[in-house]
Amino acid sequence: MEHTLWTEKYRPDNLDTYIGNDGLKAKLKDFIDTHDIPHLLFHGTAGTGKTTAAKILVKNIDCDYLFINASDERGIDVIRDKIRSFAVTAGFAPLKIIVLDEADYLTPDAQAALRNLMEAYSKSTRFILTCNYVERMIAPLISRSQVFKLTPPSKKEVAVHLMNILEQEGITFDKPVIATLVSSY
């Protein structure tokens, strides 16, 4: 972890360390407690915790999972080959979860194919879609998902989180400088 970016090193891995979106946290806790989730769609601006929320779920639910960055792998072949192959195979856990991060970059054909997979394999496989621009998602995907709009954490929450990181890294700081950084960025 010595050369890891702090965004990954300090990415929350449980609900206790996840900041902001308290309503979502309550729902995530319910999903984790029941070890079951519906298809989910998290949308909001960059940095609101969409990917982190998805990673917390797959880490804290007994599942096999596949994580795909849909801005890199966005075509129908990914849906047909990778995602369908994962969905049809027997898993080691009672549930399979497919996370499509940045799903708003999937092509329209890929989104249409995904809709069919969401229906066909819903007994054993759930989908978590994250996107910045929900208007780029086709209506059938939205209607098959429980939709959550994520908002940025408060400046106070960000400042406290940042000060905790700096303390763990052994870096001295002045609170007014932290306040200026958080307000500016």
C-alpha positions as CSV (number, residue, x, y, z in Angstrom):
1,M,0.0,0.0,0.0
2,E,3.1,2.3,0.2
3,H,2.6,3.6,-3.4
4,T,-1.1,3.4,-3.6
5,L,-3.2,6.4,-4.4
6,W,-4.9,7.7,-1.2
7,T,-8.3,7.6,-3.0
8,E,-7.9,3.8,-3.1
9,K,-6.0,3.3,0.1
10,Y,-8.6,5.2,2.1
11,R,-11.7,4.2,0.1
12,P,-14.3,3.2,2.6
13,D,-14.9,-0.6,2.7
14,N,-17.8,-0.6,5.1
15,L,-20.7,1.6,6.0
16,D,-19.1,3.0,9.1
17,T,-16.4,4.7,7.0
18,Y,-18.7,5.7,4.1
19,I,-19.5,9.5,4.3
20,G,-22.6,11.3,3.1
21,N,-25.8,9.9,1.6
22,D,-27.3,8.8,4.9
23,G,-30.6,7.7,3.3
24,L,-28.6,5.4,1.0
25,K,-26.5,4.1,3.8
26,A,-29.7,2.9,5.6
27,K,-30.8,1.1,2.5
28,L,-27.4,-0.5,2.0
29,K,-27.4,-1.7,5.6
30,D,-30.7,-3.4,4.9
31,F,-29.3,-5.1,1.8
32,I,-26.2,-6.2,3.7
33,D,-28.3,-7.5,6.6
34,T,-30.6,-9.5,4.4
35,H,-27.8,-10.6,2.0
36,D,-30.0,-9.7,-0.9
37,I,-30.3,-6.7,-3.2
38,P,-32.5,-5.7,-6.1
39,H,-31.0,-4.4,-9.3
40,L,-29.5,-1.0,-8.4
41,L,-28.8,2.2,-10.3
42,F,-26.6,4.8,-8.5
43,H,-26.3,8.1,-10.3
44,G,-24.9,11.5,-9.4
45,T,-21.9,13.7,-10.1
46,A,-18.3,12.5,-9.9
47,G,-17.1,11.9,-6.4
48,T,-20.4,11.3,-4.7
49,G,-19.6,7.7,-3.7
50,K,-21.4,5.6,-6.4
51,T,-18.5,3.2,-7.1
52,T,-17.6,3.1,-3.4
53,A,-21.2,2.1,-2.5
54,A,-21.2,-0.7,-5.1
55,K,-17.9,-2.0,-3.7
56,I,-19.1,-1.9,-0.2
57,L,-22.1,-4.0,-1.2
58,V,-20.1,-6.7,-3.0
59,K,-17.6,-6.8,-0.2
60,N,-20.2,-7.2,2.6
61,I,-22.7,-9.6,0.9
62,D,-21.9,-13.3,0.3
63,C,-21.6,-13.2,-3.5
64,D,-19.5,-13.8,-6.5
65,Y,-19.0,-10.6,-8.4
66,L,-17.8,-9.2,-11.7
67,F,-16.7,-5.6,-11.9
68,I,-16.6,-3.9,-15.3
69,N,-15.6,-0.4,-16.1
70,A,-18.2,0.3,-18.8
71,S,-16.3,3.4,-20.1
72,D,-13.6,1.0,-21.2
73,E,-15.7,-2.1,-22.1
74,R,-18.8,-0.6,-23.5
75,G,-20.0,-2.6,-26.5
76,I,-22.5,-5.4,-27.0
77,D,-19.7,-8.0,-27.2
78,V,-18.9,-7.3,-23.5
79,I,-22.5,-8.0,-22.7
80,R,-22.7,-11.2,-24.8
81,D,-19.4,-12.6,-23.8
82,K,-18.2,-11.5,-20.4
83,I,-21.4,-10.6,-18.6
84,R,-23.7,-13.3,-20.1
85,S,-20.9,-15.9,-19.4
86,F,-20.7,-14.8,-15.8
87,A,-24.4,-14.8,-15.3
88,V,-25.1,-18.3,-16.7
89,T,-22.3,-20.1,-14.9
90,A,-22.9,-21.7,-11.5
91,G,-21.3,-19.7,-8.7
92,F,-19.8,-20.6,-5.3
93,A,-21.9,-18.1,-3.4
94,P,-25.7,-17.9,-3.3
95,L,-25.8,-14.7,-5.3
96,K,-23.9,-13.2,-8.2
97,I,-23.5,-9.4,-8.6
98,I,-22.4,-7.7,-11.7
99,V,-21.2,-4.1,-11.2
100,L,-21.2,-2.0,-14.3
101,D,-19.3,1.2,-13.3
102,E,-20.0,4.2,-15.6
103,A,-22.8,2.3,-17.3
104,D,-23.9,5.5,-19.1
105,Y,-21.1,4.8,-21.5
106,L,-22.6,1.5,-22.7
107,T,-23.8,1.7,-26.3
108,P,-27.5,1.7,-26.9
109,D,-27.3,-1.9,-28.3
110,A,-25.3,-3.0,-25.2
111,Q,-27.9,-1.4,-22.9
112,A,-30.7,-3.2,-24.8
113,A,-28.9,-6.6,-24.5
114,L,-28.3,-5.9,-20.8
115,R,-32.0,-5.4,-20.2
116,N,-32.7,-8.9,-21.4
117,L,-30.0,-10.4,-19.1
118,M,-31.4,-8.5,-16.1
119,E,-34.7,-10.3,-16.7
120,A,-33.4,-13.7,-17.7
121,Y,-31.0,-14.2,-14.8
122,S,-32.7,-12.2,-12.0
123,K,-33.1,-15.3,-9.7
124,S,-29.3,-15.6,-9.2
125,T,-27.7,-12.5,-10.5
126,R,-28.1,-8.8,-9.6
127,F,-26.8,-5.8,-11.4
128,I,-25.4,-2.6,-9.9
129,L,-25.2,0.2,-12.5
130,T,-23.4,3.4,-11.7
131,C,-23.5,6.5,-13.9
132,N,-23.0,10.2,-13.9
133,Y,-25.6,10.9,-16.5
134,V,-28.8,9.0,-15.9
135,E,-30.4,10.6,-19.0
136,R,-28.0,8.4,-21.1
137,M,-29.5,5.2,-19.7
138,I,-32.4,3.6,-21.6
139,A,-35.8,3.7,-19.8
140,P,-36.1,-0.2,-19.5
141,L,-32.9,-0.4,-17.5
142,I,-34.0,2.4,-15.2
143,S,-37.4,0.8,-14.7
144,R,-35.8,-2.6,-13.7
145,S,-33.6,-1.0,-11.1
146,Q,-34.0,0.7,-7.7
147,V,-32.7,4.1,-8.5
148,F,-30.7,6.2,-6.0
149,K,-29.4,9.7,-6.7
150,L,-26.2,10.3,-4.7
151,T,-25.2,13.8,-3.6
152,P,-21.8,15.0,-2.5
153,P,-20.9,14.7,1.2
154,S,-21.0,18.0,3.2
155,K,-17.9,20.1,3.3
156,K,-17.6,19.3,7.0
157,E,-17.7,15.5,6.4
158,V,-15.0,15.9,3.7
159,A,-12.8,18.0,6.0
160,V,-13.1,15.5,8.9
161,H,-12.3,12.6,6.5
162,L,-9.3,14.5,5.1
163,M,-8.0,15.3,8.5
164,N,-8.3,11.6,9.6
165,I,-6.3,10.6,6.5
166,L,-3.6,13.2,7.2
167,E,-3.3,12.0,10.8
168,Q,-3.0,8.4,9.7
169,E,-0.3,9.4,7.3
170,G,1.5,11.4,10.0
171,I,1.2,14.7,8.1
172,T,0.8,17.9,10.2
173,F,-1.7,20.4,9.0
174,D,-3.6,23.6,9.9
175,K,-7.4,23.4,10.1
176,P,-7.8,26.7,8.2
177,V,-5.8,25.3,5.3
178,I,-8.0,22.2,5.2
179,A,-11.1,24.4,5.3
180,T,-9.7,26.4,2.3
181,L,-8.9,23.3,0.4
182,V,-12.3,21.7,0.9
183,S,-14.1,25.0,0.0
184,S,-12.1,25.4,-3.1
185,Y,-12.2,21.8,-4.4
